[in-house]
Amino acid sequence: MILRQLFDKESSTYTYLLADPVTLECALIDPVLEQVERDLTLVNDLGLTLRWVLETHVHADHVTAAGELRKRTGATTAASAIGAPCVDQALVHGDTIAIGDIRITALSTPGHTDDGMTFRVGDQLFTGDTLLVRGCGRADFQNGDPGLLFDSITKVLFRLPAETVVWPGHDYKGFTSTTLGEEQRLNPRIAGKTRDEFIAIMNALDLPRPKKLDIAVPANRACGQVPE
Ligand SMILES: [Fe+2]
């Protein structure tokens, strides 16, 4: 598989390009509207055809490029069935998407938001904000629920092999990837913590409101088209 990790500095968002080297079909996970030219240039430079745009969840910190990419390439957009109503394909736990010989499996991992999905490709996971390197997404808006987040991390993700590679949806410290085993041992919010301890940690974070929340959430429910 061809795999590229792309970064948006303003929102610290990672976008992932996954491509089948034989058919040259590709998917983008969590593209950012301001980076649409960069991403399309990379797709074209590598001789790829964009088939799918996948969202791990409705984002609060940036506007998605999904609608713009769909308009310009004819790609199919997909996300959780309880996420943005604008997508072409609504996903539920266990659904698979094929790009050539590559199978992408959707795993329902709510908690950061109610529509959180992790995408699994073999021994690699694209976790969105469910699990970050030494952290996890907040759970205090968009129907977030710290208890559900703990369950998603420990009962869905941590049941996969420890060597599974984790590609996060964001990073704020310069990390790029991790493994499930590393996070089980070293993630300060989860390692050795009970569900109640995790909930207490999450409820005490006292984070500022995301700057783009009021713009990004309605725009992302419309696949990136800001409502008039
Ligand atoms: Fe998020």
Boltz pocket constraint, residues with backbone or C-beta under 6 A from the ligand:
constraints:
  - pocket:
      binder: B
      contacts: [[A, 57], [A, 58], [A, 59], [A, 60], [A, 61], [A, 112], [A, 129], [A, 137]]
      max_distance: 6.0
